[in-house]
């Protein structure tokens, strides 16, 4: 049985990861003028990141892949078993979110909107 707090902490701990996904999706929606194209590119980026993170567990030669994806900084299993203490990883995700959102706002300010 998993304690209720550990299950809740899993979702709270995943929030910075979701923020990063939202931020890169915002950048893609600014770069592509078509909604379907931006959604597709965002989906491919999420899927590719997840696959790269999963591949990092297969062999030690591919461990570096886990550190170049946001999923490598979120370990849901540690939350579930009450062993999570990676505040630095959460800080990396929040910093990445801030940087990506700054880029998105910068790109949006420079974009000419059709009237």
C-alpha positions in Angstrom: 0.0 0.0 0.0 1.3 3.4 -1.0 0.7 6.2 1.6 -1.6 9.0 0.3 1.1 11.7 0.8 3.6 9.8 -1.4 1.0 9.5 -4.2 0.2 13.2 -3.9 4.0 14.1 -3.9 4.4 12.2 -7.1 2.0 14.6 -8.9 3.4 17.6 -7.2 6.9 16.6 -8.1 5.9 16.1 -11.7 4.6 19.7 -11.9 8.0 21.2 -12.9 8.3 18.6 -15.7 4.9 19.6 -17.0 5.9 23.3 -16.8 8.9 22.5 -19.1 6.7 20.7 -21.5 4.3 23.6 -21.5 7.2 26.1 -22.1 8.7 24.2 -25.1 5.2 23.8 -26.5 4.7 27.6 -26.2 7.9 28.1 -28.2 6.8 25.7 -30.9 3.4 27.3 -31.2 5.1 30.7 -31.7 7.5 29.3 -34.3 4.9 27.4 -36.3 1.9 29.4 -37.5 -0.3 26.3 -37.8 -1.8 24.8 -34.7 -1.7 21.2 -35.9 2.0 21.6 -36.8 2.9 23.0 -33.4 0.9 20.3 -31.6 2.5 17.5 -33.7 6.0 18.9 -33.1 5.4 19.2 -29.4 4.1 15.6 -29.2 7.1 14.3 -31.1 9.5 16.2 -28.8 7.7 14.8 -25.7 7.8 11.3 -27.1 11.4 11.6 -28.3 12.5 12.9 -24.8 10.7 10.0 -23.1 12.3 7.4 -25.4 15.7 8.9 -24.9 15.2 8.8 -21.1 14.0 5.2 -21.2 17.0 4.3 -23.4 19.3 5.7 -20.8 18.4 2.8 -18.5 19.2 0.1 -21.1 23.0 0.3 -21.1 25.6 2.4 -19.3 26.9 3.8 -22.6 23.5 5.6 -23.0 23.2 7.1 -19.5 24.0 10.5 -20.9 20.7 10.5 -22.7 18.8 10.7 -19.4 20.6 14.0 -18.5 19.7 15.8 -21.8 16.0 15.2 -21.4 13.7 16.8 -18.8 12.5 13.3 -17.9 15.9 12.5 -16.5 15.4 15.0 -13.8 12.1 13.5 -12.6 12.1 10.2 -10.8 8.5 9.2 -10.0 9.6 6.0 -8.3 11.5 7.9 -5.7 8.4 9.8 -4.8 6.2 6.7 -4.6 8.7 5.0 -2.2 9.3 8.1 -0.2 13.0 8.3 -1.1 13.0 11.6 -3.0 15.4 14.3 -2.0 16.5 15.7 -5.4 15.8 19.4 -4.8 18.5 20.2 -7.3 16.7 18.3 -10.0 13.5 20.2 -9.3 15.6 23.4 -9.4 17.0 22.5 -12.8 13.5 21.9 -14.2 12.2 25.2 -12.8 15.2 27.0 -14.2 14.7 25.4 -17.6 11.1 26.4 -17.5 12.0 30.0 -16.7 14.6 30.1 -19.6 12.2 28.6 -22.1 9.3 30.9 -21.1 11.7 33.9 -21.4 12.6 32.7 -24.9 8.9 32.2 -25.7 8.0 35.7 -24.5 10.9 37.2 -26.5 9.9 35.4 -29.6 6.3 36.4 -29.2 7.1 40.1 -28.7 9.1 40.0 -32.0 6.4 38.1 -34.0 4.2 40.1 -36.3 0.6 39.1 -35.7 -1.8 39.0 -38.6 -4.6 41.6 -38.4 
